């Protein structure tokens, strides 16, 4: 009797697993590049653009490079939630729409998060080895962010 019970449970779980595959979340893939991207408004060396693309843009822009497993639910739902959350905190594709005060705050946060090695997230780096920034890359990225922050502060007569 216990064997029949477990077979029914496993069959039910298999049916549920197959059924949820039809509920795919919307993909974070912009039809056109954003005119508000940070790299279009502030001088960004090619090496920094590459780092942003590899280590930041999947969660913090309007275009995500999806791994194969993003099409398997519930993993796809988790990724979609993670991306939406990341974009709410910082969206490089919409950075030029930020007020000077918000932009400088976000740049300070970038500097802090990268310096403290809190970004990119450890869970992201597990599947994206190329997103693991070296100390030199982290310094280059934070120096770039500080330069932009200082420019915004000077251009808008804001104090730190």
C-alpha positions, 0 to 999 in steps of 0.5 A, spaced: 500 500 500 505 504 501 508 503 494 502 505 491 501 511 495 508 514 493 507 512 486 501 517 486 505 522 489 511 522 484 506 521 478 502 528 481 509 531 482 511 529 475 504 532 472 505 538 476 512 539 474 510 538 466 504 543 467 508 549 470 513 549 464 507 552 460 508 558 465 514 562 462 515 569 465 517 574 460 524 575 458 528 581 460 530 583 453 529 590 450 527 590 443 532 596 442 538 599 446 536 604 451 538 611 449 539 612 457 544 607 458 550 610 462 555 608 457 552 612 452 552 618 457 558 618 460 565 616 458 566 609 459 573 605 457 571 599 453 574 594 458 569 597 463 563 596 458 565 589 457 565 588 465 559 591 466 556 587 460 559 581 463 558 582 471 552 587 471 547 588 466 544 581 466 540 583 472 541 591 472 539 593 465 534 592 460 537 586 456 539 579 460 543 574 457 539 567 459 542 561 461 539 554 458 536 553 465 532 559 465 527 556 461 525 550 466 520 552 472 521 554 477 528 556 476 525 561 470 521 564 475 526 565 480 531 568 475 525 573 473 524 575 480 531 576 481 532 580 475 526 585 476 529 586 483 536 588 481 533 593 476 529 596 481 535 597 485 539 600 479 538 599 472 544 601 467 539 602 461 535 607 464 541 611 468 540 617 464 533 618 467 536 618 474 536 625 478 543 627 479 542 626 487 539 619 485 545 617 480 550 619 485 547 615 490 547 609 486 554 610 484 556 610 491 553 604 492 556 601 486 563 603 489 561 600 496 558 593 493 564 592 488 569 594 494 566 590 499 565 584 494 557 584 495 556 585 487 556 581 483 552 576 487 555 569 489 550 566 486 551 569 480 558 568 480 557 560 480 554 560 473 558 566 470 565 565 472 567 571 467 563 575 472 568 574 478 572 580 478 579 581 480 582 586 485 584 590 479 578 589 475 574 591 481 578 597 482 578 599 475 570 599 475 570 603 482 574 608 479 570 609 473 564 610 478 567 615 482 569 619 476 562 619 474 560 621 481 564 626 481 563 629 475 555 629 476 557 632 483 561 638 480 556 639 474 550 640 479 554 643 484 552 638 489 556 636 495 558 629 497 
